[in-house]
Structures are given as C-alpha cells and as structure tokens.
C-alpha cells in the first residue's frame, strides 16, 4: 500500500512539474523568443480548433534550432457574437 502512495505521489509531482515547464515555454513564445535557443526565431506553424467552444491547438517551431512544440489554448473567439472567432 505504501508503494502505491509513493508511485501516485511521484506521478502527481511529475505532472505538476511538466505543466510548469509547458507554461514557462509558452510564456517565452508569447514574448517572441524560442524557449530553447532564446532567439527571436519562433514561428506559428499550425493552428487548429474544434469550433467555438473547444480549445485550440497551436504549434510553434524555431527556424534556428528546430524546437517544436504544441499547446492547447482556450479559444479566444466565442459564439456569443453569432460567429466563430
């Protein structure tokens, strides 16, 4: 039973650390910098949405070092105005 709690605690800690790293990477990208090489060479390569209410998936790639990552973000455009954003 103790082993199960240790594994569960480790999994929760690892997931929280993973989310913290993803947030830091997205913050750097929002400022226009690559999180890996710190150059202003990050570009939006793909953007997908499941509609008005679902999250959107955005992908970024660095032209200098090849860094690539995708993020799930809250959809900015709402359906309240009668159109999808």
C-alpha positions in Angstrom: 0.0 0.0 0.0 2.9 2.4 0.8 4.4 1.7 -2.6 1.2 2.6 -4.3 1.1 6.0 -2.5 4.7 6.7 -3.4 4.1 6.0 -7.0 0.9 8.1 -7.0 2.7 11.0 -5.3 5.6 10.8 -7.7 3.2 10.8 -10.7 1.4 13.9 -9.4 4.6 15.7 -8.7 6.0 14.9 -12.2 2.8 16.1 -13.9 2.8 19.3 -12.0 6.5 19.9 -13.0 5.6 19.1 -16.6 2.8 21.7 -16.6 5.1 24.3 -15.0 7.7 23.7 -17.8 5.0 24.0 -20.5 3.7 27.3 -19.1 7.3 28.7 -19.0 7.8 27.7 -22.6 4.5 29.2 -23.7 5.3 32.5 -21.8 8.7 32.7 -23.7 6.9 32.1 -27.0 4.3 34.8 -26.3 7.2 37.2 -25.8 8.6 36.1 -29.2 11.6 34.1 -28.1 12.4 30.4 -28.6 12.5 28.7 -25.2 15.4 26.5 -26.2 17.9 28.9 -28.0 16.4 32.2 -26.8 16.5 33.7 -30.3 13.6 35.7 -31.9 13.1 32.9 -34.5 9.9 31.2 -33.3 7.0 30.9 -35.7 3.4 29.7 -35.5 3.3 26.7 -37.8 -0.2 25.3 -37.2 -3.5 26.3 -35.6 -6.5 24.0 -35.2 -9.8 24.5 -33.5 -12.7 22.2 -32.7 -15.2 25.0 -33.0 -16.4 27.9 -30.9 -16.4 26.2 -27.5 -13.5 23.8 -27.7 -9.8 24.5 -27.1 -7.5 25.3 -30.0 -4.2 23.5 -30.6 -1.3 25.7 -31.8 2.1 24.6 -32.9 5.3 26.6 -32.9 8.6 25.9 -34.5 12.0 27.7 -34.2 13.8 28.3 -37.5 17.2 28.4 -35.8 17.4 25.3 -33.6 14.4 23.2 -34.7 12.5 23.4 -31.4 8.9 22.3 -32.0 6.0 22.1 -29.5 2.2 22.2 -29.5 0.0 23.8 -26.9 -3.7 23.5 -26.1 -5.1 27.0 -25.5 -8.5 28.5 -24.6 -10.4 29.5 -27.8 -10.5 33.4 -27.9 -13.4 33.7 -30.3 -16.8 33.0 -28.7 -20.1 32.2 -30.3 -21.9 35.0 -28.4 -21.4 37.3 -31.4 -23.1 34.9 -33.8 -19.9 33.8 -35.4 -16.9 31.6 -34.6 -13.7 33.5 -33.9 
